[in-house]
């Protein structure tokens, strides 16, 4: 099987490229290799290739930057996916477009299902939703996968930043009134492979199980470090409110937990709880690097 992966300079794309290269014929593209703001060049690079599957994990994900750079956000997050969808149509190839929980307004009292109404609160969310629509309108066989709070070994994420702060200072704080689910890139790589082998299409939510706030996420990471023998200066993560984050420009949804019931129903695979995944990551990568 021949796979093209776009966005391999990022956390998820790097994990996918490394994992799949052991089994499949993979062509990996970072932003330096393929600039999605140049649509003509994108066509020139990809049109000569023969491939069976294209996974687009590239995006403009800086939520506040997108607020002041709307055209760039829509170019990368909406127009480029449309071009990729057209190229896949030409080759009769499968397309998997990675999307986000930020397409929701965060007002639901329960985890969001794929069929729930989307109401983006930010330019980032709007542009990603437009990308979803353009991909899904191109072919009913394409798959759009919404994910949240991704972490993994290839690029530092929130969990790494928390641990780094806790090494340096006793004062660590995180927002306690915003909720979603941390999702491990190494788990996502396996779930995506299951999804395309089952020929799933349309919208799909893929995250680890459970839910937490940023503060609970941070506290658990620090607790894991102590459990595995890595002493930090901070032991307790103080609580902040989302309203305390005066540096935020874009509005953030407060609750974007995604239901993975459809994935489990169609594949028989139930994603493991985020706590198990975070503990494995810290034990395997954080502690290992320390030693």
C-alpha positions, 0 to 999 in steps of 0.5 A: 500500500502506498501512503502519502502523509502531509504534515510530518513535521507535526506531532501526529504526522511524525508519529504516523510516518514513523509507524506506517513506514515499517509496513507500507510505502510511505512518502512523508511531507513536512511544511518545508517540503510542501507548503499548502499555501501554494496550491499550484505547487501542491498540485505539481508535487502530488499529481505525478505520484501513485498512491492509495491513501493520503492522510492530511495532518497539516493545519494552521493550528495556532488558534489566536494567530488565526484570528488575525490571519483569516485568509491564511487559515482558510487557505491551509485549513479549507482550500488546501484540503479541497485540492487534496480531495480533488487530487485523490479523486483523480487517482481513485485514492482514499483521503483522511482529513484530520480535523478538530474538536474546536468545530463545536461551541462547547455548550453540550452537557455530554460528549459530542457525537459526529452528527451533533450541530457544529458552531465554531467560536473562532476563525480556527474552528470555522476554517477547519469546519469549512475544510471538513465540508469541502472534503466530504462534499468531494466524495462520500468515501473520504474520512474526516477524523476529529481529534483533541489535545494530542500529545506524543514523543515527536514534538512537545505538547501541553503535558511536556510543557507542564513537566518542564515548568514543574522541574523549574518552579514550585508554582504551576497552574492550569485552567480548571474549567475547560474540558476535553480528552488528551489523545496519544499519537501512538494510539491514533496511528493504530486507530486510523489504520483500523479505520481505513482497513474497515473502509470507514468514511464520513465523520469520525471522532477519535480520542482516548477515553474519558475526559478532564480539565487542563488542570486535571491533565497537568496534575495527573502528569506530575503525579505520574512523574513522582510515581516513576521516581522523577522528582519535580519542584512542583507537586500540586497544580493550582487552578485557573479559570479560562477567564483568567487567560487574558492573553487569549485572543480567540474564544475557546469552547469550554467542553469539547469531549468527543464520543468515540462510540461510532468508532467502537461500534463499527470496529469493535475497538474501544480506545483506552482511557487517557490516564493509561496513555499518559502514564505510558508516555511518561514512563516510556519517553519522559523517564527514559530520556531522564535516565 
